[in-house]
Amino acid sequence: MNPRILPIIAVAIATLIYGVTFTIAKDVMPTYIKPYGLILLRVSGATLVFWFLGLFIKSTKIDSSDFKKIALAAFFGVGLNMLTFFKGLSLTSPISASVMMVTSPILVLLFSSLLLKERLIKRKIIGVVIGLIGTIILIVYGNSSEENDNNSTLGNFLVFVNAASYGLYLVLVKKLIPKYHPILFVKWLYLFGLFYVFPFGFSELSEVSWQEMPTSIYLKAGFVVVFTTCITYLFNLFALTKLKPTTVSVFIYLQPVIATIYALIAGSDSLNLVKIGASCIIFLGVFLVTKQVKESSK
């Protein structure tokens, strides 16, 4: 079997989870849990899960020289990434947030070129551009949902900062993760991340009226902790051991498609030819980027 199949499936599942999270997290905040409070709940919960799983993993210890690198990766991959995403999502609509996320592959391409000296290949650049065009068409001409208010501009900017932060994280961890077991790496990543988000989220989390929250909100908050955090990070780490950062990041292009499909299932949106056509363009962009990587060493 092609060794690329499993990592591509893993990152595709992670992308599916991310796609539905835009709507699920929006249902939780800010009505029941404010953005930073939800982040602290998410990171602390994931930290407990990963450290518990770490008890069953026999692996080498982290090199002392790598702790600074993990702390830096945690700043961009957990701290800044989550703080800006959830705050931004609380100010803008889920679909608008999803389109801002697709700038991440472009930024990963730039960071990979600067930091990893990855060669900029024509087909890969074309795939990124095509995917971005398809996503813009989907959002500008195919979105029937309403924007929140004037704060959506700030919300979109914060989600863009999140996309840049996540893109840099993918590049920073590329050389770290082959050295360690994924559970060992991610438990330290989240422990550092917990220190970053705690000052921001403590007061908001302490304000939550847990007894007044519906069961559905508990389940959705649990989904964010277990699936959006634990499962996606492990799957992405596994994918990064086999694929280049640009390949992993390009799957972000699928998030607006998933967000639209989920909205259709929930009955909050409608389907039209623009959405179908734009989705096809997005898939073409993903195909071009992943095909180019397949022709190289990874």
N, C-alpha and C positions, 0 to 999 in steps of 0.2 A: 504493500500500500504506500502511496505517496506520503512521505513524512510531513508534508505541508498540510495535509487534509485535516488532521486533528487540531492543530493550532488555529487554522482558519475557522473551523467549527466553533472552537472555544471563544474566539474573539467575536464571532457572529452572535453567539448566545449572549455574550456580555453586552453587545450593542443592542440586542433586543430588550434586555433588562433596562439599559439606560434609556431606551426610547419610551418605554411605558412609565419610567420614573418621573418624567417631566410632568405628567398629569397626576400621578399618585402623590408625589411630594407636594404639589400645588394644593391638593385636597387637605393636606395636613396643616400647612402653614399659609398665612400667619394666624389663622383663626384659632387653632388649638395649640400649636407650638410655633413660636417665633423662629425665624431662619437660623440664627446662631445657636439657639437652644436645640433645634433639631440636629444641627451639625455635631454638637457635643454629645447628644444621645447616640448619633450614628457612629462617631469615632470611638467613644468609650465602649459602646457595645461591641464593635468590631475588634477593639483591642483585647477585650476579655475573651472573645471567641478565638482569636488567633493565638493568644498565649495559652489557652486551654488546649488547643490542638497541638501546640508546640511541646506539650508534655509527652506526646506519643511519637515525637519525631526524634530519631537519633541522627544527628548530623554534626558537622564541625562547627566550631564557634566562629563568631564574626571577628575578622582581623581588626585589631585596634585602629589601624590606619583607615579602615573603611567606615568607621562610625561617623566621621565628619561628612563623608559622602552620603551616607544614608540619611543623616540629619538634614542635609541640603535637599535631597530628593523628597524627604517628608514635607519640607516647607512648601515646595512647589506641587507635590503630588497629593498632599493631604490638607495642609494648612491653608495656603492661599487659594488652591484649587477649589476646595469645598466652601470656604467662607465667601468667595466671590460668586460661586455658582448659586448657592441657595439664597443668598441675599438678592442677587440679580433675578432669580426665578420668582421671588416673592413680589418683584416690582413689574415684571413683564409677563407675557403670555407663554404657555409651554411651547407652542410652535415657534414663536419668535425667538425664544431661547435656543431651541434646537438648531435654527439656522445660523446663529452666531457660533455654535459649537463646530460647525463645519470649516471654520477658518483654521482649526487646529492642524490638519494635514499640511497646509501651506506653511505654517509656522514650524512644524516638525521638519519639513523639507529644508527650511532655512537653517534651523538649529543643527540638523544632521550634517549639513554642508559645512557649517562653521566649526562645530565641536568634534564631529566624528570624521570629518573630511570625506563624507559620502559624495560620490560623483553625481551631479545633476544630470539625469538621463532624460532625453527628449520625450520618450513615451510616457514616463512617469509624470513629467510636468504637464503634458497634455491631458493625462487622466485626472490630475488634480483640478485643472482648470475646467474640464468638462463637468466633473462632479459638482463643482461650485456653481457653475451656470445652471445646472439642473435644479440645484437646491434653491437658488435665488428665484427661479421661475416658479417653483412649487410654493414658496412663501408669498411672493409678491402677487401672483395671479391666481393661486389656487386656495388661498386661505380665506375661509368665511367666518372665522372667529373674530371677536372684537379684542382690540388692545385694551389694556387696563386703564391707563391715564397717562398724564405727562411724565410720570416716573418711569415709563417704559424705556425711554432713551437711556436713563441711568442704568436701568436693569439690563438692557442689551449690552451696554459698555462693560458692566461687571461680568457678564457671561463671556464677553470677548476676552477679558483679562483671565478668566478661568480657562478658556481654551488655550491661551498662550502658556499659562502655567502648566496645564496638563501636557501640552506639546513638549515643553522643556523637560518635564518629568520623564516622559518616555525616552528621551535621548539620554538623560543622566543615568537612568537605571540600566541601560542596555549593556554596559560593561560590568555591572555589579551582579545582576541576577544569575549569570551562568556559574558564579562561584559558590552559590549557596542554595540550600533547599528553599523552595518558595515560601513555606510556612515560617521558616527561620527568618528569612528576609523581611517578610511582610509584618511579622509581629513586632520587630524593632522599628519598622517604618511607621506603624500606627502608634507605637508608644511615643516616639518623637512627635508625631502629628498631634497626639492628645495634649501635649504640653503647649503646642501652638494655639489650639482652638479653645482650650479651657478658659483663659481670661475673657474671651469674647462670649462664650456660651453659658457660663455659670449662672449669671443673673437671669437670663431668659429661661433657662431650663427650670430654675427654682420657682418661676412664676406660673408654671403649668398647673392647671386644675385637673389632675389625673382622674378624679372621681366623676368629673363632668364629661369626659371624653367618651364618645360612642365606641362600641366594639370595633366597628369598621375602621376607625382612625387608629386604634391600637394595632390592628392588622396591617394597615398601610405603613405606619411608622416601623413596624417590625420588618416589613418588606424592604424598606430603605436600608435598615441595618444589615439584615442577613443577605439579601440578594444584591441590592445596588452597591453594597460595600464589600462584603466578604467574597461572594461568588465572583463578581466582576473583577475584583483585583487579582484573585488567584488565577482566573482564566486569562486575564491580560498578561500576567507575569509568565504563565506557561507559554502563551503565544509569542512573547518577546524572546523566549529562549530559542525559538525556531525561525522567527520572522524579523524583518527589519522594522524599526520604529515607524517608518513611513507607511508600511503595509498595514500595521495595526491601526494607525491613526486614520487612515482613509476610510475605515468602516464607520467613522463618525458620520459620513455622508448618508448612511442608512437611517440615522436617527429621525430626521424629519419625515421620512417615509413611514417609519414605525409609529411615530407620533400621530400621523394622519390616519393610519389604519386603526390605531387604538381609539381615536376620536370617532371614527365611523362605527366601530363596535359599540361604543358608549352612546351613540346616537347624537353626538354633539357637533357633527360635521357632515358634509355631503361630498360625494365623489363626482368628479367631472373629467373631461378629456385632458385638461391642463395638468391635473394631478397625475393622471396615468402617464402622459407623455414625459413629464418632468421626472417621474420615478424611473422610467426607462433610461433617461439620460444619466441619472445618478448611478444606476447599476452599470452603465457603460464606463463611467469614470472609475468605479471600483475595479472593474475587470481590467482596464488598461494598466492601472497601477500594480495590481497583484500579478498580472501576467509578466510585466517587466521584471519584477523581483524574482519570479520563477525562472526567468532566463539567466539570472545572475547566480551568485553562489548561494543565496538564500532568498 
